[in-house]
Amino acid sequence: MPRPHLYLVAALLVAFGLSRFSDQIDPYFLDVGMGIGINIILAVSLNLVNGYTGQFSLGHAGFMAVGAYLSAAVTVFLGPKILGADGGTALQQGALFFGALVAGGLSAAFAGLLVGVPSLRLKGDYLALVTLGFGEIIRVIFQNVEVLGGALGLNGIPAYTSIFWVLAVVSLSVFVVLCLVHSTYGRGFLATHDDEIASEAVGLNTTRYKIVAFVIGAFFAGTAGGLYGHFKMTITPTGFDFTKSIEIVVMVILGGMGNTIGVILAAILLTLLPELLRPIAEYRMVLYSFLLIVLMLVRPQGLFNFKFVRTKT
């Protein structure tokens, strides 16, 4: 078995082991830990688009919203019919939740395809504006769909998200992104990032590579949304606004564009930082913003984007 697959299996075993002792973990630390995991999925998936492929998407929260609402709709509206009045067994609930996550991820991937086909022929600021507009359109649509709660949001979502599911999806998203980027096909992403014109000159269909990265990133954003909805047990359109997209972009930039490990560390830091500043709640967001400005001035290439150069002897 190739080594990356061994790492994935080991990570899944660790996730399963931790889930067996989750009832002994302080609920606050468990809450923060699952929030970190969801943010890692969002940051790693966006890094595939912004970091490795060299695009600039500002609508990642829109894909998260699609996955959150569609997966919640499966468990809220179809769940009682599938599981029955007794709620079903733990295995049946797990199978339902897995299907809901896949449905949410695929719906988000389809939305990414719809957005990517016409918009990824654009570059730079134009692409950013298109994806920003898409994110706002999605938010307004869910805000006006009464069957999904409308502006008040969708409540009564089953609490299916556990530390196992979060860590499992984190492991899978990191595994897929790293294997894809370091594959022969993934070199097309890097070539598109380095010089799109030169890549097209040697025969690469850069639009296809951008669309593939966009769809895969949207899929994992959708699964993160499904985890988020079944973790918080309620979702509202305001939770997936422009601010949320910017928060994910900051994680990618702070971690270093195209640096998966750095992006993971940045997601952990930016999730913990507001919690560490909670004792001074009235100044928390001011200090949070100030620290981000300082970090960007000191390390514009990313806080964790270290380059190691081998010297000749």
VENCORKA-V321086 format. One record per residue. N is the residue number from 1. RES is the residue in three letters. PHI is phi in radians with two decimals (NA if undefined). Layout:
[[N & RES & PHI] [N & RES & PHI]]
This chain:
[[1 & MET & NA] [2 & PRO & -1.04] [3 & ARG & -1.03] [4 & PRO & -1.00] [5 & HIS & -1.18] [6 & LEU & -1.09] [7 & TYR & -1.08] [8 & LEU & -1.12] [9 & VAL & -1.08] [10 & ALA & -1.10] [11 & ALA & -1.13] [12 & LEU & -1.16] [13 & LEU & -1.16] [14 & VAL & -1.12] [15 & ALA & -1.06] [16 & PHE & -1.15] [17 & GLY & -1.11] [18 & LEU & -1.14] [19 & SER & -1.14] [20 & ARG & -1.23] [21 & PHE & -1.99] [22 & SER & -1.14] [23 & ASP & -1.25] [24 & GLN & -1.68] [25 & ILE & -1.56] [26 & ASP & -0.98] [27 & PRO & -0.97] [28 & TYR & -1.14] [29 & PHE & -1.16] [30 & LEU & -1.16] [31 & ASP & -1.08] [32 & VAL & -1.13] [33 & GLY & -1.09] [34 & MET & -1.24] [35 & GLY & -1.11] [36 & ILE & -1.08] [37 & GLY & -1.07] [38 & ILE & -1.11] [39 & ASN & -1.17] [40 & ILE & -1.10] [41 & ILE & -1.05] [42 & LEU & -1.10] [43 & ALA & -1.20] [44 & VAL & -1.13] [45 & SER & -1.18] [46 & LEU & -1.22] [47 & ASN & -1.09] [48 & LEU & -1.07] [49 & VAL & -1.47] [50 & ASN & -1.36] [51 & GLY & -1.51] [52 & TYR & -1.42] [53 & THR & -1.69] [54 & GLY & 1.43] [55 & GLN & -1.63] [56 & PHE & -2.42] [57 & SER & -1.73] [58 & LEU & -2.08] [59 & GLY & -2.12] [60 & HIS & -1.14] [61 & ALA & -1.14] [62 & GLY & -1.13] [63 & PHE & -1.16] [64 & MET & -1.07] [65 & ALA & -1.13] [66 & VAL & -1.05] [67 & GLY & -1.13] [68 & ALA & -1.12] [69 & TYR & -1.25] [70 & LEU & -1.22] [71 & SER & -1.18] [72 & ALA & -1.14] [73 & ALA & -1.10] [74 & VAL & -1.12] [75 & THR & -1.33] [76 & VAL & -1.38] [77 & PHE & -1.64] [78 & LEU & -1.65] [79 & GLY & -0.96] [80 & PRO & -1.05] [81 & LYS & -1.26] [82 & ILE & -1.42] [83 & LEU & -1.48] [84 & GLY & 1.54] [85 & ALA & -1.22] [86 & ASP & -1.42] [87 & GLY & 1.51] [88 & GLY & 1.34] [89 & THR & -1.46] [90 & ALA & -1.09] [91 & LEU & -1.15] [92 & GLN & -1.16] [93 & GLN & -1.13] [94 & GLY & -1.11] [95 & ALA & -1.14] [96 & LEU & -1.09] [97 & PHE & -1.14] [98 & PHE & -1.05] [99 & GLY & -1.09] [100 & ALA & -1.15] [101 & LEU & -1.12] [102 & VAL & -1.11] [103 & ALA & -1.09] [104 & GLY & -1.13] [105 & GLY & -1.13] [106 & LEU & -1.18] [107 & SER & -1.13] [108 & ALA & -1.18] [109 & ALA & -1.12] [110 & PHE & -1.13] [111 & ALA & -1.10] [112 & GLY & -1.10] [113 & LEU & -1.16] [114 & LEU & -1.09] [115 & VAL & -1.38] [116 & GLY & -1.23] [117 & VAL & -1.02] [118 & PRO & -1.43] [119 & SER & -1.67] [120 & LEU & -1.36] [121 & ARG & -1.39] [122 & LEU & -1.53] [123 & LYS & -2.40] [124 & GLY & 1.04] [125 & ASP & -1.10] [126 & TYR & -1.14] [127 & LEU & -1.14] [128 & ALA & -1.05] [129 & LEU & -1.16] [130 & VAL & -1.12] [131 & THR & -1.18] [132 & LEU & -1.09] [133 & GLY & -1.09] [134 & PHE & -1.07] [135 & GLY & -1.03] [136 & GLU & -1.24] [137 & ILE & -1.08] [138 & ILE & -1.05] [139 & ARG & -1.07] [140 & VAL & -1.18] [141 & ILE & -1.07] [142 & PHE & -1.14] [143 & GLN & -1.19] [144 & ASN & -1.95] [145 & VAL & -1.64] [146 & GLU & -1.17] [147 & VAL & -1.14] [148 & LEU & -1.76] [149 & GLY & 1.73] [150 & GLY & 1.07] [151 & ALA & -1.19] [152 & LEU & -1.37] [153 & GLY & 1.60] [154 & LEU & -1.79] [155 & ASN & -1.95] [156 & GLY & 1.29] [157 & ILE & -1.33] [158 & PRO & -1.08] [159 & ALA & -1.51] [160 & TYR & -1.56] [161 & THR & -1.21] [162 & SER & -2.29] [163 & ILE & -1.10] [164 & PHE & -1.13] [165 & TRP & -1.11] [166 & VAL & -1.12] [167 & LEU & -1.15] [168 & ALA & -1.14] [169 & VAL & -1.24] [170 & VAL & -1.03] [171 & SER & -1.06] [172 & LEU & -1.17] [173 & SER & -1.15] [174 & VAL & -1.12] [175 & PHE & -1.05] [176 & VAL & -1.12] [177 & VAL & -1.12] [178 & LEU & -1.17] [179 & CYS & -1.13] [180 & LEU & -1.17] [181 & VAL & -1.15] [182 & HIS & -1.59] [183 & SER & -1.56] [184 & THR & -1.08] [185 & TYR & -1.14] [186 & GLY & -1.16] [187 & ARG & -1.11] [188 & GLY & -1.14] [189 & PHE & -1.09] [190 & LEU & -1.17] [191 & ALA & -1.13] [192 & THR & -1.10] [193 & HIS & -1.17] [194 & ASP & -1.25] [195 & ASP & -2.79] [196 & GLU & -1.17] [197 & ILE & -1.16] [198 & ALA & -1.14] [199 & SER & -1.10] [200 & GLU & -1.17] [201 & ALA & -1.17] [202 & VAL & -1.66] [203 & GLY & 1.81] [204 & LEU & -1.38] [205 & ASN & -1.50] [206 & THR & -1.12] [207 & THR & -1.10] [208 & ARG & -1.11] [209 & TYR & -1.10] [210 & LYS & -1.16] [211 & ILE & -1.15] [212 & VAL & -1.06] [213 & ALA & -1.10] [214 & PHE & -1.12] [215 & VAL & -1.19] [216 & ILE & -1.13] [217 & GLY & -1.06] [218 & ALA & -1.15] [219 & PHE & -1.04] [220 & PHE & -1.25] [221 & ALA & -1.13] [222 & GLY & -1.15] [223 & THR & -1.16] [224 & ALA & -1.10] [225 & GLY & -1.11] [226 & GLY & -1.11] [227 & LEU & -1.09] [228 & TYR & -1.10] [229 & GLY & -1.12] [230 & HIS & -1.46] [231 & PHE & -1.64] [232 & LYS & -1.43] [233 & MET & 1.19] [234 & THR & -2.71] [235 & ILE & -2.33] [236 & THR & -2.26] [237 & PRO & -1.03] [238 & THR & -1.19] [239 & GLY & -1.31] [240 & PHE & -2.19] [241 & ASP & -1.51] [242 & PHE & -1.04] [243 & THR & -1.07] [244 & LYS & -1.14] [245 & SER & -1.10] [246 & ILE & -1.12] [247 & GLU & -1.04] [248 & ILE & -1.23] [249 & VAL & -1.07] [250 & VAL & -1.08] [251 & MET & -1.05] [252 & VAL & -1.19] [253 & ILE & -1.19] [254 & LEU & -1.16] [255 & GLY & -1.33] [256 & GLY & 1.87] [257 & MET & -1.06] [258 & GLY & 1.36] [259 & ASN & -2.16] [260 & THR & -1.10] [261 & ILE & -1.09] [262 & GLY & -1.09] [263 & VAL & -1.15] [264 & ILE & -1.08] [265 & LEU & -1.11] [266 & ALA & -1.15] [267 & ALA & -1.10] [268 & ILE & -1.12] [269 & LEU & -1.09] [270 & LEU & -1.32] [271 & THR & -1.47] [272 & LEU & -1.37] [273 & LEU & -1.01] [274 & PRO & -1.07] [275 & GLU & -1.23] [276 & LEU & -1.17] [277 & LEU & -1.59] [278 & ARG & -1.07] [279 & PRO & -1.03] [280 & ILE & -1.98] [281 & ALA & -1.00] [282 & GLU & -1.21] [283 & TYR & -1.97] [284 & ARG & -1.06] [285 & MET & -1.23] [286 & VAL & -1.15] [287 & LEU & -1.14] [288 & TYR & -1.04] [289 & SER & -1.14] [290 & PHE & -1.10] [291 & LEU & -1.11] [292 & LEU & -1.12] [293 & ILE & -1.10] [294 & VAL & -1.08] [295 & LEU & -1.09] [296 & MET & -1.22] [297 & LEU & -1.29] [298 & VAL & -1.39] [299 & ARG & -2.25] [300 & PRO & -1.11] [301 & GLN & -1.42] [302 & GLY & 1.99] [303 & LEU & -1.15] [304 & PHE & -1.97] [305 & ASN & -1.65] [306 & PHE & -1.60] [307 & LYS & -1.93] [308 & PHE & -1.81] [309 & VAL & -1.92] [310 & ARG & -1.45] [311 & THR & -1.52] [312 & LYS & -1.49] [313 & THR & -1.89]]
